[in-house]
Amino acid sequence: MTAITLTTLQGRAIAPHLEALARLRIGVFRDYPYLYDGDLAYEAEYLDRYARNPRSLFVLAFDGETLVGAATGQPLVDEVDEFRSPFEAAGYRPERVFYYGESVLLPEYRGQGIGKAFMATRERHAAGEGFGFAAFCAVERPDDHPRKPADYRPLHGFWHSRGYRRTPSLSTTFAWKDLDEAEETAKPMVFWLKALGT
């Protein structure tokens, strides 16, 4: 395994790494299934929401001085309506849910246990802060999507192995611009949920 250093930060402590994190997100999310045509201006705005929140969490993976992976989270009650409202409508209390913003890792560092460490670190944090659930959402593309690589393998098996369950009753849409789109379009997303302490 590559000698990777994991660093955990909260709130404004992420400031020195924001640009590197923005570039990492843009690079990783260009791949299927997100196909995200990102830009630094949007990334700065998005990441600033987490940086301004003292209850946010950043788990950063470094190879030497280079940021190669990151996982984020914050209380669902502090999230945007698109992510919070499905839980409210289903009778969950958002203040009991810790929401994972993303988990991104450069391809050459995958398969080394870093993704598991990202999950475990966020879970320990959420449980230690008294949250009852951890949740994240994932885009769902049609099986016949024209940009789907022949060797694409979804992460469902990995998420199941970590105790998360796809919960179709909790779904939302979120808009971004695909690589082959002229404008943003809303994408369907489904939440995965885990009761902490189980």
C-alpha positions, 0 to 999 in steps of 0.5 A: 500500500502507498504511504498515505497520510489521512488528516481530519479537519473541521470548518475553516481549518480547510482553508489552505486546501480548498483550491486543491480540493476543488480541483480534485472534485472537478477531476474525479467527478468528470468520470461516469456516472457524474460526468460533471463539467465543473468549474472553480467558481462553482466549486469555491461557492460549494466548498465555502458552505462546508468551510463556514460550518464549524460542524463540517468534517473533511477527511483528506488523503495525502501522498506526500504534499499532494492531495489525492483523496477527500471525504466530507460531511456535515449535519443534514440540518445544515444542508441545502433543501434538495438534500434535507427536505426528502428526510423531513417529508419521510419523518426523519429529524434532520438534526439526527442525520450526518450527511456525507457530501462526497468521497473522491479519490484519484483512480491510481489510489483506489483499492488500497483501503482509503475509501474504507478509512474515509467511511470509518472516520466519518462514521466515528465522528458522526457517532461521537457527535450523537447522530443516529444516522449517516447518509449520502446520495448517489446519482442514478443513470439509466443502464443504457446511458451512452457514456457508460463505460463497458467496464463500469462497476457501481459502488453499490457492493462496497456501500452495502459491505459498509452497512449502508442501504439504498433507500428509494423512498428517500430521493431527490434531484440535483442539477449540474452540467454534464460534459456534453450538455450546454446547460444544467439539468436535474439528475435523479439521486437516491439516498443510502442510509445507515443507522449508527451504533448497529 
